[in-house]
Amino acid sequence: MPSITLNQLTKTYAGAAQPAVKPLSLQVDDGEFLCLLGPSGCGKSTILRMIAGIESISGGEISIGDQVVDSVAQGCFVPPEKRHIGLVFQSYALWPHMSVAQNVEFGLKIQKIATAERQRRCQEVMEKLRIAQYADRYPAQLSGGQQQRVALARMLAINPAVLLLDEPLSNLDAALRLEMRSELRRIHETFGTTIVFVSHDQWEAMTLATTIAVMSEGQLQQVGTPNEIYEQPANRFVAEFIGHPRMNTIELDQTGSAITQHLHQRFCQLDAAMAAIRPEAIELTETPSSDALAMTVTAVIPTGGSWIIELTSGEDQLHMTTSKPPQWQVGMGVYSRLPTSELHFFDDQGNRKASPNAVVALPPRPVPHAHQMRSSL
């Protein structure tokens, strides 16, 4: 399977004040499962359509394998049908008057594949996607998940070099989405196809992709593995966009903020505009320490299998999560521990600063005991 190379790719629509896609350079390796992730309007679907050849580019170059398929500078354009790609849209676009088998065979007929070979490939891909038993049914007789498998089978039957998926799971209910995520992972492992997947759903990206490219306002923010994106966000946008509940952020120039004062007292050389910490990284205890802040539990929210605990200190608020039934109740005084290794720091431009491990901690300071804190509530 070929790689995909985007070199300074841009897209500007006539009359638009800003480019839909700002200069973008990105490499999708052979057999990689890349997710273009971002909020609505960030340019991810536009990028996918430019790779497919159904959207013109304004600048830059697209290569699939060793072939340049679109280049403004070279005046080169390879039409979509000659790019050896498969494209699955959000709507399944199945022919309602054709059976499942006829829908799967459709692309092979267009390619004028011999009948025997066409039927063999059709049967093979339907069996792999577990829809062979529905071969004689029509799309209206299938569930949403089954229709999605038919749309994928139709693309895989033509053996595309690249498979492009434009939010194909967004029309499914929660149970079917979970099932189809597993199905897509299995398809990637079975066929080894190079896949570019567009989604605004961070959990789809984290559970499916081998690599994630985070987009915002037409600009690439960060490229990395799911773990890299989650554990080392390149900037404030990525930090806040990835994760649910969202990452706690603390503005370090706030006066009168107990959390801000707490961090400035803990660290020297704290040259940053914002600190942040994941909800699951916060620890609650009744034992005071130099890296813990006295706070009050103001809400305990069950989410099914986990809990969100809201913590307040004056006007400041933090959220933590736990997978264990919490012992804390609303109104209780606790110490909220913010481990140094779990803190992230960002400059006034929102870019990630040095690892928090490089920040020098001050000596421990006296802190009140838990019973003293409760007596003051």
ChimeraX attribute file (.defattr): number of C-alpha atoms within 10 A of each C-alpha:
attribute: neighborCount
match mode: 1-to-1
recipient: residues
	/A:1	18
	/A:2	18
	/A:3	18
	/A:4	24
	/A:5	21
	/A:6	21
	/A:7	17
	/A:8	15
	/A:9	23
	/A:10	24
	/A:11	23
	/A:12	16
	/A:13	13
	/A:14	8
	/A:15	6
	/A:16	8
	/A:17	8
	/A:18	13
	/A:19	17
	/A:20	20
	/A:21	26
	/A:22	18
	/A:23	18
	/A:24	18
	/A:25	15
	/A:26	15
	/A:27	14
	/A:28	18
	/A:29	17
	/A:30	18
	/A:31	19
	/A:32	22
	/A:33	24
	/A:34	25
	/A:35	27
	/A:36	25
	/A:37	27
	/A:38	27
	/A:39	16
	/A:40	13
	/A:41	14
	/A:42	21
	/A:43	23
	/A:44	29
	/A:45	20
	/A:46	22
	/A:47	23
	/A:48	20
	/A:49	17
	/A:50	19
	/A:51	27
	/A:52	24
	/A:53	21
	/A:54	13
	/A:55	14
	/A:56	19
	/A:57	24
	/A:58	17
	/A:59	20
	/A:60	19
	/A:61	24
	/A:62	27
	/A:63	19
	/A:64	22
	/A:65	16
	/A:66	10
	/A:67	13
	/A:68	18
	/A:69	20
	/A:70	25
	/A:71	20
	/A:72	15
	/A:73	9
	/A:74	10
	/A:75	7
	/A:76	13
	/A:77	16
	/A:78	14
	/A:79	12
	/A:80	18
	/A:81	12
	/A:82	9
	/A:83	19
	/A:84	14
	/A:85	22
	/A:86	23
	/A:87	20
	/A:88	19
	/A:89	16
	/A:90	14
	/A:91	15
	/A:92	18
	/A:93	13
	/A:94	19
	/A:95	14
	/A:96	12
	/A:97	11
	/A:98	15
	/A:99	19
	/A:100	32
	/A:101	22
	/A:102	20
	/A:103	23
	/A:104	30
	/A:105	23
	/A:106	20
	/A:107	18
	/A:108	23
	/A:109	14
	/A:110	9
	/A:111	11
	/A:112	10
	/A:113	14
	/A:114	10
	/A:115	12
	/A:116	9
	/A:117	11
	/A:118	21
	/A:119	17
	/A:120	11
	/A:121	19
	/A:122	26
	/A:123	20
	/A:124	15
	/A:125	22
	/A:126	24
	/A:127	13
	/A:128	14
	/A:129	19
	/A:130	15
	/A:131	18
	/A:132	17
	/A:133	10
	/A:134	17
	/A:135	17
	/A:136	12
	/A:137	14
	/A:138	19
	/A:139	23
	/A:140	13
	/A:141	13
	/A:142	14
	/A:143	12
	/A:144	18
	/A:145	18
	/A:146	19
	/A:147	21
	/A:148	26
	/A:149	22
	/A:150	28
	/A:151	22
	/A:152	25
	/A:153	28
	/A:154	27
	/A:155	24
	/A:156	26
	/A:157	23
	/A:158	24
	/A:159	19
	/A:160	17
	/A:161	21
	/A:162	29
	/A:163	22
	/A:164	23
	/A:165	21
	/A:166	21
	/A:167	18
	/A:168	21
	/A:169	24
	/A:170	14
	/A:171	15
	/A:172	16
	/A:173	11
	/A:174	11
	/A:175	9
	/A:176	17
	/A:177	18
	/A:178	14
	/A:179	12
	/A:180	19
	/A:181	17
	/A:182	13
	/A:183	16
	/A:184	18
	/A:185	14
	/A:186	15
	/A:187	17
	/A:188	18
	/A:189	12
	/A:190	10
	/A:191	13
	/A:192	16
	/A:193	21
	/A:194	24
	/A:195	28
	/A:196	23
	/A:197	25
	/A:198	27
	/A:199	22
	/A:200	20
	/A:201	15
	/A:202	20
	/A:203	15
	/A:204	19
	/A:205	26
	/A:206	20
	/A:207	13
	/A:208	22
	/A:209	23
	/A:210	17
	/A:211	23
	/A:212	26
	/A:213	22
	/A:214	26
	/A:215	24
	/A:216	20
	/A:217	18
	/A:218	22
	/A:219	18
	/A:220	22
	/A:221	17
	/A:222	18
	/A:223	20
	/A:224	17
	/A:225	16
	/A:226	22
	/A:227	13
	/A:228	14
	/A:229	20
	/A:230	17
	/A:231	14
	/A:232	15
	/A:233	23
	/A:234	20
	/A:235	19
	/A:236	23
	/A:237	16
	/A:238	22
	/A:239	25
	/A:240	17
	/A:241	19
	/A:242	23
	/A:243	15
	/A:244	13
	/A:245	15
	/A:246	14
	/A:247	23
	/A:248	18
	/A:249	20
	/A:250	20
	/A:251	16
	/A:252	20
	/A:253	13
	/A:254	13
	/A:255	9
	/A:256	11
	/A:257	16
	/A:258	19
	/A:259	25
	/A:260	19
	/A:261	14
	/A:262	15
	/A:263	20
	/A:264	17
	/A:265	17
	/A:266	20
	/A:267	17
	/A:268	12
	/A:269	11
	/A:270	18
	/A:271	16
	/A:272	19
	/A:273	18
	/A:274	24
	/A:275	23
	/A:276	19
	/A:277	24
	/A:278	25
	/A:279	22
	/A:280	16
	/A:281	17
	/A:282	20
	/A:283	16
	/A:284	20
	/A:285	15
	/A:286	14
	/A:287	14
	/A:288	18
	/A:289	18
	/A:290	17
	/A:291	20
	/A:292	24
	/A:293	20
	/A:294	26
	/A:295	27
	/A:296	24
	/A:297	22
	/A:298	16
	/A:299	16
	/A:300	18
	/A:301	11
	/A:302	15
	/A:303	10
	/A:304	7
	/A:305	9
	/A:306	14
	/A:307	17
	/A:308	19
	/A:309	23
	/A:310	19
	/A:311	25
	/A:312	21
	/A:313	17
	/A:314	11
	/A:315	9
	/A:316	14
	/A:317	18
	/A:318	21
	/A:319	21
	/A:320	22
	/A:321	23
	/A:322	17
	/A:323	13
	/A:324	9
	/A:325	10
	/A:326	15
	/A:327	5
	/A:328	16
	/A:329	13
	/A:330	13
	/A:331	15
	/A:332	13
	/A:333	26
	/A:334	24
	/A:335	23
	/A:336	25
	/A:337	20
	/A:338	21
	/A:339	14
	/A:340	19
	/A:341	13
	/A:342	16
	/A:343	18
	/A:344	26
	/A:345	25
	/A:346	24
	/A:347	16
	/A:348	12
	/A:349	10
	/A:350	17
	/A:351	17
	/A:352	20
	/A:353	17
	/A:354	13
	/A:355	14
	/A:356	18
	/A:357	12
	/A:358	10
	/A:359	17
	/A:360	13
	/A:361	19
	/A:362	13
	/A:363	10
	/A:364	11
	/A:365	10
	/A:366	9
	/A:367	16
	/A:368	12
	/A:369	14
	/A:370	16
	/A:371	11
	/A:372	11
	/A:373	16
	/A:374	16
	/A:375	8
	/A:376	7
	/A:377	10
